[in-house]
Amino acid sequence: KGAFTGADRHREGVFRQAHGGTLFLDEIGDMPVAVQTRLLRVLQEGEVQRVGSEQCLQTDVRIISATHQNLEQAIEEKLFRQDLYFRLRGIELCIPALRQRHEDLVLLSSHFLGTERYFTADAMAALLQHTWPGNVRELKQRVESASAMAEQAGLTRSDLGLQPVAEAGLQS
C-alpha cells in the first residue's frame, strides 16, 4: 500500500485481467529491454507477481503484439531480446502502410467521418495524395478534428489541413 500512485486499492494487472483470454501488446518493439525480460519470464513461467507480494499467480493468456519496428534489426542492435522474439513470433501478418491501401483509406475515412458529413472531391483527392506517416491514427485524428471544426457539411482539403502535393513539398 502506498508503493505508487493508486496503490491504496486492489487492482488486477493486465495479465490477470486477460487471464483465459487475449492480451494485445501494441508497439512491442519500443519496449525497454528491462521490461522485455519481465515479459519473457511471464510468458515462459505462466505466472505474475503483484507489486509488493511474494506470491506468484498463474496466468494463461494469448498474446497478440504489433510493432512498426524491424525486430530482426533491433535484435542485432541489442534493442530487442532474441528469445522474446522467438517466444512471441507465431503467425506474422504484415500489413502495408495506409498510403499503399487506397481502398482501405476511403473506407476508414468515411467511417471516421460518420453519416452527417461528406468529403468534397478535392478533400478525397487530398486524402489519397497524403503519405500518412501516422497511418490510421493520423487519419482518424485528422478526419475527426476536421469534422468537429468544419462549418459546412462537405469537408474540404482546407478543412483537413492538407495541402496539394506540389505545395506540401515546397513548405517542408
C-alpha positions as CSV (number, residue, x, y, z in Angstrom):
1,K,0.0,0.0,0.0
2,G,1.4,3.4,-1.0
3,A,4.2,2.0,-3.1
4,F,2.9,4.0,-6.1
5,T,0.0,6.3,-7.1
6,G,-3.2,4.4,-6.8
7,A,-1.7,1.6,-4.7
8,D,-4.2,2.2,-1.9
9,R,-6.7,-0.1,-3.5
10,H,-6.6,-3.6,-5.1
11,R,-6.4,-3.7,-8.9
12,E,-5.7,-6.6,-11.2
13,G,-2.8,-6.2,-13.6
14,V,-3.3,-6.6,-17.3
15,F,-2.2,-10.2,-17.4
16,R,-4.6,-11.1,-14.6
17,Q,-7.4,-9.2,-16.4
18,A,-6.7,-11.1,-19.6
19,H,-6.4,-14.5,-17.8
20,G,-8.0,-17.1,-20.1
21,G,-8.2,-14.7,-23.0
22,T,-6.1,-12.5,-25.2
23,L,-3.8,-9.6,-24.4
24,F,-2.8,-7.1,-27.1
25,L,0.6,-5.5,-26.7
26,D,0.9,-2.5,-29.1
27,E,4.3,-1.2,-30.2
28,I,6.2,-4.1,-28.6
29,G,9.4,-3.1,-30.5
30,D,9.6,0.1,-28.4
31,M,9.5,-1.8,-25.1
32,P,12.6,-1.3,-22.9
33,V,14.9,-4.3,-22.6
34,A,14.3,-4.5,-18.8
35,V,10.5,-4.8,-19.4
36,Q,11.2,-7.4,-22.1
37,T,13.0,-9.5,-19.6
38,R,10.0,-9.5,-17.2
39,L,7.6,-10.2,-20.1
40,L,9.7,-13.1,-21.2
41,R,9.5,-14.5,-17.7
42,V,5.7,-14.2,-17.6
43,L,5.4,-16.0,-20.9
44,Q,7.8,-18.8,-20.0
45,E,6.6,-19.4,-16.5
46,G,2.9,-18.6,-16.9
47,E,2.8,-16.6,-13.7
48,V,2.9,-13.0,-12.5
49,Q,3.8,-11.4,-9.2
50,R,1.9,-8.5,-7.8
51,V,3.9,-5.4,-6.7
52,G,4.9,-5.9,-3.1
53,S,3.8,-9.5,-3.0
54,E,5.9,-12.7,-2.7
55,Q,3.0,-14.8,-4.1
56,C,3.0,-15.8,-7.8
57,L,-0.3,-16.1,-9.6
58,Q,-0.9,-18.3,-12.5
59,T,-1.9,-16.6,-15.8
60,D,-2.9,-18.0,-19.1
61,V,-3.0,-15.5,-21.9
62,R,-2.7,-15.5,-25.7
63,I,-0.5,-12.6,-26.8
64,I,-1.1,-10.6,-29.9
65,S,1.6,-7.9,-30.5
66,A,2.2,-5.2,-33.0
67,T,5.1,-3.1,-33.9
68,H,6.4,-0.8,-36.7
69,Q,10.0,-1.7,-35.8
70,N,12.2,-4.1,-37.7
71,L,12.6,-6.6,-34.9
72,E,15.4,-8.6,-36.6
73,Q,17.4,-5.4,-36.8
74,A,16.5,-4.4,-33.3
75,I,17.9,-7.9,-32.2
76,E,21.2,-7.2,-34.0
77,E,21.4,-3.8,-32.3
78,K,20.7,-5.4,-28.9
79,L,17.5,-3.4,-28.5
80,F,15.2,-6.4,-28.6
81,R,15.7,-9.8,-26.9
82,Q,16.0,-12.6,-29.4
83,D,14.5,-15.2,-27.0
84,L,11.4,-12.9,-26.6
85,Y,11.2,-12.5,-30.3
86,F,11.1,-16.3,-30.8
87,R,8.6,-16.7,-27.9
88,L,6.2,-14.1,-29.5
89,R,6.7,-15.0,-33.1
90,G,3.9,-17.2,-34.4
91,I,1.7,-16.2,-37.2
92,E,3.1,-13.0,-38.7
93,L,0.8,-10.6,-40.5
94,C,2.5,-7.8,-42.5
95,I,0.0,-5.0,-43.1
96,P,1.1,-2.4,-45.7
97,A,1.1,1.2,-44.7
98,L,-2.2,3.1,-45.2
99,R,-0.7,5.1,-48.2
100,Q,-0.5,1.7,-50.0
101,R,-4.1,0.8,-49.4
102,H,-6.3,3.4,-51.0
103,E,-9.4,1.2,-50.8
104,D,-8.9,1.0,-47.0
105,L,-8.2,4.7,-46.8
106,V,-11.5,5.5,-48.4
107,L,-13.5,3.1,-46.2
108,L,-11.7,4.2,-43.0
109,S,-12.0,7.9,-43.7
110,S,-15.7,7.6,-44.4
111,H,-16.2,5.5,-41.2
112,F,-14.4,8.1,-39.1
113,L,-16.4,10.9,-40.7
114,G,-19.8,9.4,-40.0
115,T,-23.1,10.0,-41.8
116,E,-23.7,13.6,-41.1
117,R,-20.9,14.9,-43.4
118,Y,-19.2,14.1,-46.6
119,F,-15.9,14.7,-48.4
120,T,-15.7,17.0,-51.3
121,A,-13.9,15.7,-54.4
122,D,-10.9,17.9,-53.5
123,A,-10.8,16.6,-50.0
124,M,-10.9,12.9,-51.2
125,A,-8.1,13.7,-53.6
126,A,-6.1,15.2,-50.8
127,L,-6.7,12.1,-48.6
128,L,-5.5,9.9,-51.4
129,Q,-2.4,12.0,-52.1
130,H,-1.2,12.4,-48.5
131,T,1.5,9.9,-47.4
132,W,0.0,9.2,-43.9
133,P,3.2,8.7,-41.9
134,G,1.0,8.3,-38.8
135,N,-1.1,5.7,-40.6
136,V,-4.7,5.0,-39.3
137,R,-4.2,7.0,-36.1
138,E,-3.2,10.1,-38.1
139,L,-6.2,9.6,-40.5
140,K,-8.7,9.2,-37.6
141,Q,-7.4,12.3,-35.8
142,R,-7.4,14.5,-38.9
143,V,-10.9,13.5,-40.1
144,E,-12.4,13.8,-36.6
145,S,-10.8,17.1,-36.0
146,A,-11.9,18.5,-39.4
147,S,-15.4,17.2,-38.8
148,A,-15.6,18.9,-35.4
149,M,-14.4,22.2,-36.7
150,A,-15.9,22.5,-40.2
151,E,-18.8,24.9,-40.6
152,Q,-20.4,23.1,-43.6
153,A,-21.4,19.5,-44.3
154,G,-18.9,18.9,-47.1
155,L,-15.3,18.7,-45.8
156,T,-12.7,20.3,-48.0
157,R,-9.0,19.9,-48.4
158,S,-8.6,23.0,-46.3
159,D,-10.7,21.6,-43.5
160,L,-8.4,18.6,-43.4
161,G,-5.4,20.8,-43.3
162,L,-3.9,19.0,-46.3
163,Q,-2.0,21.0,-49.0
164,P,-1.8,20.0,-52.6
165,V,1.3,17.7,-53.1
166,A,3.3,20.4,-55.0
167,E,2.7,23.0,-52.2
168,A,3.4,20.5,-49.5
169,G,6.9,19.8,-51.0
170,L,7.7,23.5,-51.1
171,Q,6.9,24.1,-47.5
172,S,8.8,21.2,-46.0
